[in-house]
Amino acid sequence: MADPITLGLGALVLLVALIAIRMPIGYAMIIVGAGGIALVNGPTLLLSQLKTLAYGQFSVYDLSVVPMFILMGELAVVAGLSQALFRGANAWLGWMRGGTAMAAIAGCAGFGAVCGSSLATASTMGKVALPELERYNYSGALATGSLAAGGVLGILIPPSVVLIIYAIIVEANIVTMFAAALLPGILAVLLFLATIAIYVAIWPKAGPKGGAADRAEFRAATLGLLPVIGIFGLVLGGIYGGLFNPTPAAAVGVALVWIYGAARGRVKLATMKTALLATAATSGMIYLILLGAELMKIFMSRIGLPQQAAAWIAESGLAPMMVMVLILLALIALGCLMDSLSMILLVIPFFWPMLMEINGGLYQGAEGSGFGMATDDLKVWFGILALIVVELGLITPPVGMNVFVISALARNTPMIETFKGVLPFFLAEILRVALLLGFPALTLWLPGILGG
């Protein structure tokens, strides 16, 4: 049998080739993972694994939260939450230079907290905010760039489906991951707002001042924010406060969003049916990818690839932090080619065991072994970093799905202008990653407080 590195790289090349010819990634992972197990250990072992693998994978209680939060996001799209968020944020920020773009960022953050999908956040907020940005003569680059970048806030600000999937893969506590994501999520919003302020200070004509809302309009817009803040606060506050765990919290969120949408006449029988069907389709896709990822994980562990890779890195003399940086750079590159959920499911089962090996004592130095932190802390820290850089692929050429979504809405703005517009936000995200790398406490402080 070939060495683990050769077998593992060959499997990954085959997987990428299957994805390149447009095979659904779930099927591609199942084919490569099952084929690899059969090649290494024989078809008998594969059949034995398949007999109970799907049930064992999908009967995990934590997975029940996934369709609930997806349904919450689908209902949020049709309930009109985006309009209320943008209107309220614009009433507070729109009077400043660049304020309407800042309101779009704030709206994306709020909607992403309820929706949890980057593409849905970019698309929905784009439809709401673009007309206002065009009305105030914002430059095409700043208008579209801020919306494309604002969409990436959806994956990290809890509740996030991708964050839940990561927690399940590495066997982390979902509530702990939500707590760890909160400060980095707020940091992203602040950095994006600062980016817009710097942008319009350099190019004032790019983001003119908007009109100040009169007292009645300001009051109405602010009151419109209260239901959204209430939904977000009750769901996350209930989780952090120990009132309920994530699955009942998601059910409460679905009920509250449905009530909000029904009261506004937006959620009816037809839209409810559409939301349920979309939830079923998305959940089925995620579960299929999960099965494929588990087969890939079994295959990689049986050939010993993570352990072999960790030993190879140890022999290379690279410091643990340099290994982490190289992994994050690889994730940014991969993010240009595939969506965030697929990539998390594909690469985390490979990278995480390798990082555990490194943290377990392969490196000995003045600061102790590995990264100088407990394994539970490492999985939280790495997870937040990984999710941030994975999302960078949504605004990075050549794919940049958020850029394509916004460009389809802003037909008068060339796509190259949108890519220019997202560049300052990309640099802000790199700064955020550097801060989280240099100061792990930004990620670990809140979980430690809540856990204590």
N, C-alpha and C positions, 0 to 999 in steps of 0.2 A: 504494500500500500504506500502511496506517496506520502510525503511528510505533511503535517497538519497545515502549515502555511500555504503550501501549493494547493492542497485540496480545498481549503477555505477560500482562497483567492479565486480559484477556478469556479467554485459555487457562486461567489458574488458576481463574477463576470457573467456567468450564465443568467443569473437573476436580472442583472441590468439589461442584458440583451433581450430577455423575454419582455421586460417592461418597455424597452425601446420599440418593440414591434406591437405595442399597445395591448399586451395581455394584461388583464386586471391584476394588480399587485398581489391580491390575496391568493389567486390561482397560481401566480408565478412562485410565490413563497412556498405554497403547498407542494408544487411539483419539485422544486429544488430541494426543499427540506426532506420530503418523503423519499425522493430519489437518492439523496445522500445517505440517509439512514439505511436504505435497502442495499446500497453499494458497500457500505462499511460493515454493517452488521447482519445483512441478509433480510429477505422479505418476511421471514417468520417474525422477527422482532418488530418490524414495521407494523405488521398486521396486529400484533399484540398491543402495540402502543395505540394504534388507531381505535381499537375496541373500546377504550375508556377515555381517550384523550379529549375528545370534543365535550363529553359530558363533564369531565373534571375541569375543563377550562371554562365552560360557560355557566356552570352551576355555582361559581364563586359569588357570594352575596354582594361584594363590593361592585361587581359589574352591573348590578341592577340600577345603579345610579346613572349609568351612561344614557340609556334611552330617556330617562326622566329629564335630565338636563338638556338633551337634544330637543325634546318636545318643548321645554321651556323656551329655548332659543327660537324654535319655529313659530311658537305663538307670539313671542316678542316682536318678530318681524311684522306679523299681520296686525298686531294690537296697536301699532302707532307709537310705541315707546320712543322710537328714534326722533320723531317730530317733537315730542315733549322735551326730550333731553336737549336737542339742539336749540330749540326756542328759549329754554331756560338759561342755557349756557351763554347764548348770544345776548340775552338781556343783561347779563352780568359783565360780559367781556367785549361785546361788539363795539363799544364806543372807543376802544383803544386802537392804535395803529396795529394792524395784524390781528385785531381782536376776533374777527369772524372766523379766521383760520384757527385761532386758539379755541374758539367755541366748538369748532369741528373736532379738534383733538379731545376736548373734554366730553363731547357727545360720544365719540368713538370709545373712550374709556368707560363711560357709563353704560353704553349699549353692549360693549364687549363683556362687561361684568354680568349682564343678564343673558346674553346670547352665547358667548364662549367660542364663537367661530370667527376667525379673522376675515375670511372671504365674505361672509354674510355681513359682518360689521362694515367692511369697506363698501360693499354694494349698497346696503341700506342707507348708511350715512351719506354716501355719495349722492344718492337720489335726493336726499333732503337738503344737504349743505351746498352742493354745486350751484344751484340757481342763485342762492344768496351771495356766494363768492363772486359769481359772474356779475350780479347786479351792482356790487360795489367795485367792480373793475379790478379785481385781484389778477395778478399775473397768472398765466396758465400753469407755469411751473410750480408756484407756491400753492395755488388752489388744489391742483391734482396731487402734488407731492405730499401735502399735509394729510390728505384723505387716504392716500395709499399707505402712508406710514402709520396713520392713526389706526388702520385696520389691524396692524400687528399687535396692538394692545389686547385684542380679544383672547389670545391664547394663554396669557399669563395671569391677567387679573381674574381672581377666582369668582365664581366657579368656572373651571375650565375642563372640558372633556379630555383634551390631550394630557393635561396634568393628572387627571384621574387614571388614564391608561398608563402613564409612566409609573405612577405609584403602584399600580397592580403588577407591572412587570418586575420592578425591583423590590416588591413587597414592603413598600413604605406606607406609613399611615396617611390617608388622604387628608385628614384635618391638618396634620403637620405640614403637608405640602401646600395646602391652601394658605396657611399662616405664613409659610416661608415666601410665598409669591407676593404677598400683600405689599411689603416695603419696596421690593424691586419694581413692582407694577406702578406704585406711586412715583418712584424715582423716574421711571420712563415718562410718565405724564409731565413731570416738572422739567425734565430735560427737553422734551418736545416743545413745551411752551417757551422755554428759554431759547431754543433754536429759532422759533418763529420771531421772537423779540429781537434777536441778533440779526436775523435775515432782513427784517423790515428796517432796522437801524442802518444797515448797509445799503439797502435798496428800498427807500421809502415808498416809491411808486408801486412796488410789488404788492403792498398790503395797505391800502388806504383805510382811514378810519371809517367806521360805520356810523349810522345814526344812533343816538342815544334813545332808549325806549322811554316813553312818557310814564308817569307814575302808575296809571291803570294797567298799561301793557306790561310793565315790569312786575307788578304784583301778580297779574294773571300768569305770566311765564314762570315766576318763582313758585307759585302754588301748583303749577303743572308738574314741577319736579318732585313734589312731595310723594305721590304714589310710587314713583320709580325708586326714590331713596328709601321709602318704606319697604318695598319688595326686597331690594338689595340688603337693607339693614336687617330685616327679619330672617332672611335665608342665611346670610353669613353670620349675623349676630347669634342666631340660634345654634349654628355649628360651633363657633368659637366659644360660646357660653355654655356648651354642653347640654343645651335644651333638647337637641336631637342630632342624630348622626347624618351623614350626607344624603342617604337615600330618602328618609322622611323630609329632609330639608328641600330636596329637589321636588318632591311631591307638593310641598307647601308652595314652592315657587311656581310650579305649574298652575296650581289652583289660583294663586294671586294674580298671575299674568292673565289667566283666562277671565277672571272676574273683571280685571281692568279693561281688557279688550271687549268683553261683552257689554260692559257699562257704556263704552264709547261706540257701540254698534259695529265694531270692526271684526270681532270673532263671532261668526255665525256657523251654521251647520256645514256649509260648503267649505269655508276656510278651515274649520276644525278637521274635516275629513282630509283636506290637503295636507295639513300639518301632521296628522297621524300617519298618513302614507309616507311622507317625507322622512318622518322619524323612523319608521320601520325600515325604509330603504337604507338610510344612513347607519342605523344600528346593525342591520344585517351585514353591510359592508365592513363595519368595524370588527364584528365578531369573526367574519371569515378571515380578515387579516390577522386577527389574534391567533387563530388556529394555525395559519401559515407561519407566523412568528414563533409559535411554540415548537413547531416541527424544525424550523431553522435553529432554534436554541438547542434542541436535543441533538441535532446533527453536529453543531459546532462543539458542544460539550463532549460528545462521544469521540470526536477526533482530537480533542484537547487543544483547540485553537486559542482560546483566551489565555490559558495557562502558558502555552508556547509563546504567544505574542508578548505576554508580560515578562517571561524569562528573557526573551530576546531584547526587550527594551531595557531590562535590568543590566544585561551584559553590555549594552551600548553606552551606559554611563549617563544617560539623560536624566536630569532631575525630574522628580514627580510633577512639579509645576509646569515644566516644559512639555511633558507628556500631555497634561491637561490642555495646554495651549494648542498643541498639534491636533488633538482630538476636536477641539472647538473649531479650528480652521477647516478640518475635514468635514465637519457638520455644516459649516457655511457653504462649502463647495457643493456638498450633496443637496443642500437646500435649494440650490439653483436648478435642480433637475427633477425633484419630486416633492409632493406635498408633505406638510409637517407630520401628520399622523402616521403616514406610511413610513417615513424616515425614522421616527421614534420607535416604531415597532420593529423596523429592520435592524437598526444599528445599536440600540441600547442593549439588547440581549448579548451583543458581542463586546461592546465597550465596557459595560458595567462589571462583568466578571474580571476583566483585565484590570480595571481600577481597584477592585477589591484585592486582587493578588498583589498589586503594587502597595496598597495601603496596609497589607497584612504582614509586612516585614521584609520585602525584597530590598528595600532601601533602608539603610541605617545611617542616621546623621545626628547633628547636634540637636535638631528639633524632634528627634524621635523617629519612628518609622513612618514611611509613606508620606501622607499629607499632614500628619500631626493632628489628626482628629479621629473621633470614633467613626466606625463604619456607618452608623445611622445618620450621623451628621454629614458624612461624605455623600451619601445617596441623595440627601436633600439639597446640598450645595450644588452637586453636579447636575441634578435634575433641573434646577432653576437656570443654571448657565446653559444647559443643552437646549432647553425650550426657547431661550432668548435667541441663540444663534440659529436655531432651526428656522425661526420665523423671519430671520434676515433674508432667507431665500425668497420670501414673498415680495421683496422689493429690490432684488438683485437680478441683473441680466444673467443668462438670456431668457429665463422663464418669467420670474417676477409676477406671479399670478395676481397680486393686488394691483400692480401697475396695469395689467391687461384689463382687469375689471373696471378700474377708474377710467382708463382710456376709452373703453366702450361707451361710457356715459358722457365723457367730455370729448365729443367728436371734433370740436374746434381746436383742440390742443394736441399737437403732434406727440407721439409716444416718447420721442427723445426728450421733449420738454418735461414730461412727467418723470423720466429717469433722472434728469438734472435736478428736478424738484425734490426727489427723495434722497439725494446724496447728503445734504446736511443732516437729515434724520438718521441716515445710515451711520454717519460719523458720531452722532449722539448715542446711538446704540452701542457702537464700539467703545465709547467712553463708559457707558453703563457696565458693559462686560468687564472692562478693566477695573472699575471700582469694585465690582463683586468678586473679581479674582483677588484683588489686593486686600479686600476687607470682607472676608467670609461672614463676619458678624452681621453685615447688612442683611444676609439671608437667614442666619441662624438665631439672631437675637429674639425675634418675636416668637418662634416656636419654643424657644427656651423659656420665655416668660409665661406663655400659655401652658406649657407642659409642667412648669413648676407650680 
